[in-house]
Amino acid sequence: MVIFPAIDLIGGSAVRLKQGDYGRMTVFGGDPVGIAKRFEEEGARFLHVVDLEGAKDGGRPNEAVIKKIIGSTSLHVEVGGGVRDEDAVKAYLDAGAYRVILGTAAAENEDFTRLMCEKYGEGIAVGADARDGIVAVRGWLESSGIGLFDFAKKAETLGVRTLIVTDISRDGVLSGANSELYKKLTSSLSLGVVASGGVSSVSDIEALSRAGAAGAVVGKALYTGDLSLKDALRAAGERI
């Protein structure tokens, strides 16, 4: 299983939200590039980066910072937030991103999602951010009205190879990962499922690995020190 340390961006700074609430934001340092380099030094091979302003409002306000992160490390960086058209997909892939995450666009435009998967293959992932079993869009501020499992099945038929599933209720609160949810998803899907939300201990990572998750996004626990990156990598079976 792969570990994705997370960097969420607002105003060029690394932040964490609590349960997706922009009003409950903590800033964790003003140098996202430095944070990415530290993750790399500690053994990370992958990185999960989200432009939270882009996710909410569209556009790519943190694009320059994201490109600097990509260019300053050898990490495999997956990028999401505000990716609503092919120009955004190409901008990040051309900059060297490992893959680009479609969120709102995937929920609202099946044809676009299918086309991007056909053109870019493994370079495309889809984010499914769920609140009470329903996929949320536009920075988690609106409901799509689509059930998580229906959304996941549809993504599979569109050619999506990786689904990044966030349990919003657990995100940023260190409450533990919902391993049963991911077990149900992995048992019913043939695509790779990456778990996000609440991952805060070695036991969480071990449970997600047993559940069949292809990866786990770890955010707040790394910043607060509740979980060390080295311990997370070891629990996932990654070489460090």
Secondary structure in CASP SS format (residue, H / E / C, confidence):
PFRMAT SS
TARGET T0000
AUTHOR 0000-0000-0000
METHOD secondary structure of the structure
MODEL  1
M C 1.00
V E 1.00
I E 1.00
F E 1.00
P E 1.00
A E 1.00
I E 1.00
D E 1.00
L E 1.00
I E 1.00
G C 1.00
G C 1.00
S E 1.00
A E 1.00
V E 1.00
R E 1.00
L E 1.00
K E 1.00
Q C 1.00
G C 1.00
D E 1.00
Y E 1.00
G E 1.00
R E 1.00
M E 1.00
T E 1.00
V E 1.00
F C 1.00
G C 1.00
G C 1.00
D C 1.00
P H 1.00
V H 1.00
G H 1.00
I H 1.00
A H 1.00
K H 1.00
R H 1.00
F H 1.00
E H 1.00
E H 1.00
E C 1.00
G C 1.00
A C 1.00
R C 1.00
F E 1.00
L E 1.00
H E 1.00
V E 1.00
V E 1.00
D E 1.00
L H 1.00
E H 1.00
G H 1.00
A H 1.00
K H 1.00
D H 1.00
G C 1.00
G C 1.00
R C 1.00
P C 1.00
N C 1.00
E H 1.00
A H 1.00
V H 1.00
I H 1.00
K H 1.00
K H 1.00
I H 1.00
I H 1.00
G H 1.00
S H 1.00
T C 1.00
S C 1.00
L C 1.00
H E 1.00
V E 1.00
E E 1.00
V E 1.00
G E 1.00
G C 1.00
G C 1.00
V C 1.00
R C 1.00
D C 1.00
E H 1.00
D H 1.00
A H 1.00
V H 1.00
K H 1.00
A H 1.00
Y H 1.00
L H 1.00
D H 1.00
A C 1.00
G C 1.00
A C 1.00
Y C 1.00
R E 1.00
V E 1.00
I E 1.00
L E 1.00
G C 1.00
T H 1.00
A H 1.00
A H 1.00
A H 1.00
E H 1.00
N C 1.00
E H 1.00
D H 1.00
F H 1.00
T H 1.00
R H 1.00
L H 1.00
M H 1.00
C H 1.00
E H 1.00
K H 1.00
Y H 1.00
G H 1.00
E H 1.00
G H 1.00
I E 1.00
A E 1.00
V E 1.00
G E 1.00
A E 1.00
D E 1.00
A E 1.00
R E 1.00
D C 1.00
G C 1.00
I E 1.00
V E 1.00
A E 1.00
V E 1.00
R C 1.00
G C 1.00
W C 1.00
L C 1.00
E E 1.00
S E 1.00
S E 1.00
G E 1.00
I E 1.00
G E 1.00
L H 1.00
F H 1.00
D H 1.00
F H 1.00
A H 1.00
K H 1.00
K H 1.00
A H 1.00
E H 1.00
T H 1.00
L C 1.00
G C 1.00
V C 1.00
R C 1.00
T E 1.00
L E 1.00
I E 1.00
V E 1.00
T E 1.00
D E 1.00
I H 1.00
S H 1.00
R H 1.00
D C 1.00
G C 1.00
V C 1.00
L C 1.00
S C 1.00
G C 1.00
A C 1.00
N C 1.00
S H 1.00
E H 1.00
L H 1.00
Y H 1.00
K H 1.00
K H 1.00
L H 1.00
T H 1.00
S H 1.00
S H 1.00
L C 1.00
S C 1.00
L C 1.00
G E 1.00
V E 1.00
V E 1.00
A E 1.00
S E 1.00
G C 1.00
G C 1.00
V C 1.00
S C 1.00
S C 1.00
V H 1.00
S H 1.00
D H 1.00
I H 1.00
E H 1.00
A H 1.00
L H 1.00
S H 1.00
R H 1.00
A H 1.00
G C 1.00
A C 1.00
A C 1.00
G E 1.00
A E 1.00
V E 1.00
V E 1.00
G C 1.00
K H 1.00
A H 1.00
L H 1.00
Y H 1.00
T H 1.00
G C 1.00
D C 1.00
L C 1.00
S C 1.00
L H 1.00
K H 1.00
D H 1.00
A H 1.00
L H 1.00
R H 1.00
A H 1.00
A H 1.00
G C 1.00
E C 1.00
R C 1.00
I C 1.00
END
